[in-house]
Amino acid sequence: MAAIVLVCILRPELRLGLFDTLCLVLLLLAGLDTVRNVVWLPLAAVVLLPAALARWSPESAARSRLRPILTVAALAGAIGVGALAAGISASRLEASWPRTEGDAIAAAAAKDPALRVLSDAGYADWLLWKHPALRGRIAFDVRFELLGDRGMKDTTRLEVAAGPDWNRPFARYRLALWRRASMPQLVASLLAERGTRVIARSHGVYAILRP
């Protein structure tokens, strides 16, 4: 998509307006600098480029013959994708998620309303989806932009168990759900805490009740 946008910007015959060009350039640069929210460049391209392409390439006999072929191909592709999506079951989609550990976390939290959850950011959203009662009791999820500078520093220090105060901002979060392969140092530090109890574990994912 970036290559297509660059070609369209550099072709003077497309006559992209100043706003359109600046918008595409800024979103292209932002997309190269981030691993999240990269969808904005394709969305802008879908909105801004078709009109420019239509102005540049007038109707011709060849295009008239090609249009129904492209339409049929697009419809066939959409039907094919829909058929593939319909064939994927919920159990297949959820197979890679730690259902047993998530249920153990939710059950412990239901028994003690004071318990709060410290979860891998990749599992936090899933926990909220499967167990909505945990809303407001999870330290953070994948929306890191909501944490602010201090929150990001605390989270980073926690995830690498760095320094003597790595756990201080999250000391009151007694339930923990983490995958050991992604955060081996943190999981080892959590398990090393005196009084820690593993309430569920499978495939390297730990549900931990901390002291």
C-alpha positions as CSV (number, residue, x, y, z in Angstrom):
1,M,0.0,0.0,0.0
2,A,2.9,2.4,0.8
3,A,4.4,1.7,-2.6
4,I,1.1,2.4,-4.4
5,V,0.6,5.7,-2.4
6,L,4.1,6.8,-3.3
7,V,3.6,6.2,-7.0
8,C,0.3,8.1,-6.9
9,I,1.9,11.0,-5.1
10,L,4.8,11.2,-7.5
11,R,2.7,11.0,-10.7
12,P,1.7,14.7,-11.5
13,E,-1.0,13.6,-13.9
14,L,-3.1,12.3,-10.9
15,R,-3.4,15.9,-9.7
16,L,-3.7,15.1,-6.0
17,G,-4.7,18.1,-4.0
18,L,-2.5,19.6,-1.3
19,F,-4.5,18.3,1.5
20,D,-4.7,14.8,0.0
21,T,-0.9,14.7,-0.6
22,L,-0.1,16.0,2.9
23,C,-2.5,13.5,4.5
24,L,-1.1,10.5,2.6
25,V,2.5,11.6,3.3
26,L,2.0,12.1,7.0
27,L,0.1,8.8,7.4
28,L,2.8,7.0,5.4
29,L,5.5,8.3,7.7
30,A,3.4,7.5,10.8
31,G,2.8,4.0,9.5
32,L,6.5,3.4,9.1
33,D,7.2,4.5,12.7
34,T,4.6,2.4,14.4
35,V,3.5,-1.2,14.9
36,R,0.0,-0.2,15.8
37,N,-2.8,1.8,14.2
38,V,-1.2,1.3,10.7
39,V,-4.7,0.9,9.3
40,W,-5.1,4.6,8.7
41,L,-3.0,4.8,5.6
42,P,-5.0,2.1,3.7
43,L,-8.2,3.8,4.8
44,A,-7.1,7.2,3.6
45,A,-5.8,5.7,0.3
46,V,-9.2,4.0,-0.3
47,V,-10.9,7.4,0.2
48,L,-8.5,9.7,-1.6
49,L,-7.0,7.8,-4.5
50,P,-9.9,6.5,-6.5
51,A,-11.1,10.0,-7.5
52,A,-7.6,10.9,-8.6
53,L,-7.2,7.7,-10.6
54,A,-10.6,8.3,-12.3
55,R,-9.6,11.8,-13.4
56,W,-6.3,10.6,-14.8
57,S,-7.6,7.6,-16.7
58,P,-10.6,8.4,-18.8
59,E,-13.1,5.8,-19.9
60,S,-12.0,3.6,-22.8
61,A,-13.2,0.5,-24.6
62,A,-10.6,-1.6,-22.9
63,R,-11.7,-0.4,-19.4
64,S,-15.3,-1.0,-20.3
65,R,-14.5,-4.6,-21.1
66,L,-12.3,-5.1,-18.1
67,R,-14.8,-3.6,-15.6
68,P,-17.3,-6.6,-15.5
69,I,-14.4,-9.0,-15.2
70,L,-13.0,-7.2,-12.2
71,T,-16.4,-7.0,-10.7
72,V,-17.0,-10.8,-11.0
73,A,-13.5,-11.4,-9.6
74,A,-14.1,-9.2,-6.6
75,L,-17.5,-10.9,-5.9
76,A,-15.9,-14.3,-6.2
77,G,-13.1,-13.3,-3.9
78,A,-15.6,-11.9,-1.3
79,I,-17.7,-15.1,-1.5
80,G,-14.6,-17.3,-1.1
81,V,-13.4,-15.3,1.9
82,G,-16.9,-15.5,3.4
83,A,-17.0,-19.3,2.9
84,L,-13.6,-19.7,4.6
85,A,-14.7,-17.5,7.5
86,A,-17.9,-19.4,8.0
87,G,-15.9,-22.7,8.2
88,I,-13.9,-21.5,11.2
89,S,-15.5,-22.5,14.4
90,A,-15.3,-20.6,17.7
91,S,-13.5,-23.5,19.4
92,R,-10.8,-23.3,16.7
93,L,-10.3,-19.6,17.2
94,E,-10.1,-19.9,21.0
95,A,-7.8,-22.9,21.0
96,S,-4.7,-20.8,21.5
97,W,-6.2,-18.9,24.5
98,P,-5.6,-20.1,28.1
99,R,-9.2,-20.9,28.9
100,T,-8.5,-23.0,32.0
101,E,-6.2,-20.3,33.5
102,G,-8.7,-17.6,32.6
103,D,-11.5,-19.5,34.3
104,A,-9.3,-20.0,37.4
105,I,-8.6,-16.2,37.5
106,A,-12.3,-15.4,37.2
107,A,-13.3,-17.9,39.8
108,A,-10.8,-16.6,42.3
109,A,-11.8,-13.0,41.6
110,A,-15.5,-13.9,42.1
111,K,-14.8,-15.4,45.5
112,D,-12.9,-12.3,46.7
113,P,-14.1,-9.0,45.3
114,A,-10.9,-7.3,46.6
115,L,-8.7,-9.3,44.3
116,R,-7.3,-7.4,41.3
117,V,-5.7,-8.9,38.2
118,L,-2.2,-8.3,36.7
119,S,-2.2,-9.8,33.2
120,D,-0.2,-10.1,30.1
121,A,-1.4,-7.3,27.9
122,G,-2.2,-9.8,25.2
123,Y,-4.5,-11.7,27.6
124,A,-6.1,-8.7,29.3
125,D,-8.6,-7.9,26.5
126,W,-9.5,-11.6,26.2
127,L,-10.1,-11.8,29.9
128,L,-12.5,-8.9,29.7
129,W,-14.3,-10.4,26.7
130,K,-14.7,-13.8,28.4
131,H,-15.3,-12.6,31.9
132,P,-16.8,-9.1,31.8
133,A,-17.1,-9.1,35.6
134,L,-13.4,-8.4,35.7
135,R,-13.9,-4.9,34.2
136,G,-12.2,-2.3,36.4
137,R,-10.1,-4.9,38.2
138,I,-7.3,-5.5,35.6
139,A,-4.1,-3.4,35.9
140,F,-3.8,-2.6,32.2
141,D,-4.5,-4.0,28.7
142,V,-3.1,-3.5,25.3
143,R,-4.3,0.1,25.1
144,F,-0.9,1.4,26.3
145,E,-1.7,4.9,25.1
146,L,-4.0,5.3,28.1
147,L,-1.3,4.6,30.6
148,G,0.7,7.9,30.2
149,D,4.4,8.2,30.6
150,R,4.6,7.1,34.2
151,G,2.3,4.1,33.6
152,M,4.4,3.0,30.6
153,K,7.6,3.2,32.7
154,D,6.0,1.2,35.5
155,T,4.7,-1.4,33.1
156,T,8.0,-1.8,31.3
157,R,9.8,-2.1,34.6
158,L,7.4,-4.8,35.7
159,E,7.6,-6.8,32.5
160,V,11.3,-7.2,32.7
161,A,11.4,-7.4,36.6
162,A,14.0,-4.7,36.5
163,G,15.4,-3.2,39.7
164,P,14.3,-3.6,43.4
165,D,11.1,-1.7,42.9
166,W,9.8,-3.5,39.8
167,N,6.7,-4.7,41.6
168,R,5.9,-1.6,43.7
169,P,3.2,0.0,41.5
170,F,1.4,-3.4,41.2
171,A,1.9,-4.9,44.6
172,R,-1.8,-5.0,45.3
173,Y,-2.7,-7.0,42.2
174,R,-2.7,-10.5,43.7
175,L,-4.0,-12.4,40.7
176,A,-1.6,-12.8,37.8
177,L,-1.9,-14.4,34.3
178,W,1.3,-14.6,32.2
179,R,2.9,-16.7,29.5
180,R,6.3,-17.8,30.6
181,A,7.8,-17.9,27.1
182,S,7.1,-14.2,26.5
183,M,8.1,-12.9,30.0
184,P,10.4,-15.6,31.6
185,Q,12.0,-13.1,34.0
186,L,8.7,-11.7,35.2
187,V,7.1,-15.2,35.7
188,A,10.2,-16.4,37.6
189,S,10.1,-13.3,39.8
190,L,6.4,-13.8,40.5
191,L,6.8,-17.5,41.3
192,A,9.7,-16.6,43.6
193,E,7.6,-14.4,45.8
194,R,7.0,-16.1,49.2
195,G,3.5,-17.4,49.6
196,T,2.8,-17.5,45.8
197,R,0.4,-20.3,44.7
198,V,-0.1,-21.5,41.1
199,I,-3.9,-22.0,40.7
200,A,-3.7,-23.2,37.1
201,R,-1.0,-23.9,34.6
202,S,-0.9,-25.4,31.1
203,H,1.2,-24.8,27.9
204,G,3.5,-22.4,29.8
205,V,0.7,-20.1,30.9
206,Y,0.5,-19.5,34.6
207,A,-2.5,-18.3,36.7
208,I,-0.9,-17.2,40.0
209,L,-2.4,-16.2,43.3
210,R,0.1,-13.9,45.0
211,P,0.5,-13.3,48.7
